[in-house]
């Protein structure tokens, strides 16, 4: 039953006719919650018994958006050009509405030399940093959180490299992302996110480097929508960067996993990367 519900859910999310109509709706909803794609399911299937969660997600996103505007503007005033990455950026760029992309925290990328100044700005805004491991070789990010009784918790991860894993941390640098950063106008005139090629590379790497080749549908859906958004030039650039930075196999594995769930142009891109590997 769980396998049938999983297949039916993937079919709904990719816009295909559901191949197993006998699967109870509650089983599909349960799998969607487990894989954190329940909000996407609610957007595709009206009446999926998720009204309360959709309402809560919209309220949470509104609070996050207001807080992010405040944070980004304060960093910009201090001369710090910050780039949103991962879910926080994808919610703005590749989802129909930002509240459809759940996330636990907000990930920001800064230049390494801006670490101390960034920490001071966040402290001035009421963010606290927990006691955590530090050191140039050990970590590539700092954690902060602010909480209030009106808008709730606001956890923020500030990165100056994309990963704590040595093999991946310099695959994409802040300078790489900054060169092709795109505006995120909903979050104000200073808000930026990575271009689609860089976002896809980050999504492919994140799934492997930090989540042990996870098949969670939320992360696979990110990869699917990003891959489908690439034109031929973008695909060529993705393969060239993956080749040059030594992550071709990682990208192929992530693209194949996403294609197994959602099909689409993701399969074609995964096949092209495999063919290039064979060459």
ZIGI-V325441 format. One record per backbone hydrogen bond with DSSP energy under -1.0 kcal/mol. CO is the residue of the C=O (numbers start at 1). NH is the residue of the N-H. If there is no record, write none. Layout:
# ZIGI-V325441
co:nh
CO:NH
CO:NH
This chain:
# ZIGI-V325441
co:nh
1:5
2:6
3:7
4:8
5:9
6:10
7:11
8:12
9:13
10:14
11:16
12:15
20:23
24:28
25:29
26:30
27:31
28:32
29:33
30:34
31:35
32:37
33:36
35:218
37:41
38:42
39:43
40:44
41:45
50:54
51:55
52:56
53:57
54:58
55:59
56:60
57:61
58:62
59:63
60:64
61:65
62:66
63:67
64:68
65:69
66:70
67:71
68:72
69:73
70:74
71:75
72:76
73:77
74:78
75:80
76:79
83:109
86:90
87:91
89:92
89:93
90:94
97:100
98:101
106:157
107:85
108:159
109:83
111:114
112:115
114:118
115:119
116:120
117:121
118:122
119:123
120:124
121:125
122:127
123:126
128:145
135:139
140:160
140:161
142:158
144:156
145:128
146:154
148:152
152:148
154:146
155:106
156:144
157:108
158:142
159:110
165:168
165:169
168:171
169:162
173:177
174:178
175:179
182:193
184:187
185:188
188:191
191:184
192:84
193:182
195:199
196:200
197:201
198:202
199:203
200:204
201:205
202:206
203:207
205:209
206:210
207:214
216:220
217:221
218:222
219:223
220:224
221:225
222:226
223:227
224:228
227:230
231:235
232:236
233:237
234:238
235:239
236:240
237:241
238:242
239:243
240:244
241:245
242:247
247:251
248:252
249:253
250:254
251:255
252:256
253:257
254:258
255:259
256:260
257:261
258:262
259:263
264:267
265:269
266:270
267:271
268:272
269:273
270:274
271:275
272:276
273:277
274:278
275:279
